C-alpha cells in the first residue's frame, strides 16, 4: 500500500507540474485543461483557439516530462476551436472553468 500511495503522490506531482507549465506557456488560454498521469501514461485534454497555443502546450508537456526524466506514453487531445466556437466576453460565464472540475 505504501508503494501505491507513493505512486499516487508522484502522479499528482506530474499532473500539477504539467498543468502549471502549460498554463504558464500558453498564458492560461487552454480551456478545460485536464492532465491525468499514471506511472505508464500521461493524458492531456483541453481546447484552444489557435494552433500556435496548441504548439506551445505540446512544448510545455515535452519540457516538463524531460525535466522530470520520465518518458511515459503520451496521449494529447487538445482541440483547436474555430472562432465561431470560441467564447466571447458575453458568453464566457457559460463555459466550464477550472473551478467547476
C-alpha positions in Angstrom: 0.0 0.0 0.0 2.9 2.4 0.7 4.1 1.9 -2.9 0.6 2.7 -4.2 0.4 5.9 -2.1 3.9 6.9 -3.3 2.9 6.3 -6.9 -0.2 8.4 -6.4 1.8 11.2 -5.0 4.2 11.1 -7.9 1.3 11.1 -10.4 -0.3 14.1 -8.6 3.1 15.9 -8.8 3.3 15.2 -12.5 -0.3 16.4 -13.1 0.4 19.6 -11.2 3.8 20.3 -12.9 2.5 19.7 -16.4 -0.7 21.7 -15.9 1.2 24.6 -14.4 3.8 24.6 -17.2 1.0 24.5 -19.9 -0.8 27.4 -18.2 2.4 29.4 -17.9 3.5 28.9 -21.5 0.0 29.5 -23.0 -1.0 32.4 -20.7 -3.9 30.2 -19.4 -5.5 30.1 -22.8 -6.1 26.3 -22.9 -9.7 25.8 -21.9 -11.0 22.8 -20.0 -7.4 21.7 -19.4 -7.2 18.3 -17.7 -4.0 16.3 -17.0 -4.1 12.7 -15.8 -1.0 10.8 -15.1 -0.4 7.1 -14.3 3.1 5.5 -14.0 2.8 4.4 -17.6 0.8 7.1 -19.3 0.1 10.9 -19.3 -3.1 12.1 -20.8 -3.7 15.8 -21.5 -7.1 17.1 -22.7 -8.3 20.6 -23.5 -9.2 23.1 -26.2 -7.7 26.3 -27.6 -8.5 29.0 -30.1 -5.2 28.5 -32.2 -2.7 26.0 -33.4 0.0 28.3 -32.0 -1.2 27.8 -28.5 -1.5 24.0 -29.1 2.1 24.0 -30.2 3.1 25.9 -27.0 1.2 23.4 -24.9 2.9 20.5 -26.6 6.3 22.1 -26.0 5.4 22.6 -22.3 4.4 19.0 -21.9 7.6 17.8 -23.5 9.8 20.1 -21.4 8.0 19.1 -18.2 8.5 15.4 -18.8 12.1 15.8 -19.8 12.9 17.9 -16.8 11.5 15.1 -14.6 13.4 12.5 -16.6 10.3 10.4 -17.2 9.1 9.2 -20.6 5.6 7.7 -20.4 3.2 7.1 -23.2 1.8 10.5 -24.0 -1.8 10.9 -25.1 -2.7 14.5 -26.0 -6.1 15.7 -27.2 -6.1 19.5 -27.4 -8.8 20.6 -29.8 -8.4 23.8 -31.8 -11.7 25.6 -31.9 -12.9 27.8 -34.7 -13.6 31.4 -34.0 -17.4 30.6 -34.1 -17.0 28.3 -31.1 -14.5 30.5 -29.2 -16.2 32.0 -26.2 -16.9 35.8 -26.3 -16.9 38.1 -23.4 -20.7 37.9 -23.3 -21.0 34.1 -23.0 -17.7 33.4 -21.2 -19.6 32.5 -18.0 -21.4 29.6 -19.8 -18.0 27.8 -20.4 -16.8 25.5 -17.7 -14.0 26.9 -15.6 -11.2 25.1 -13.7 -13.3 25.6 -10.5 -16.1 23.5 -12.0 -14.0 20.4 -12.3 
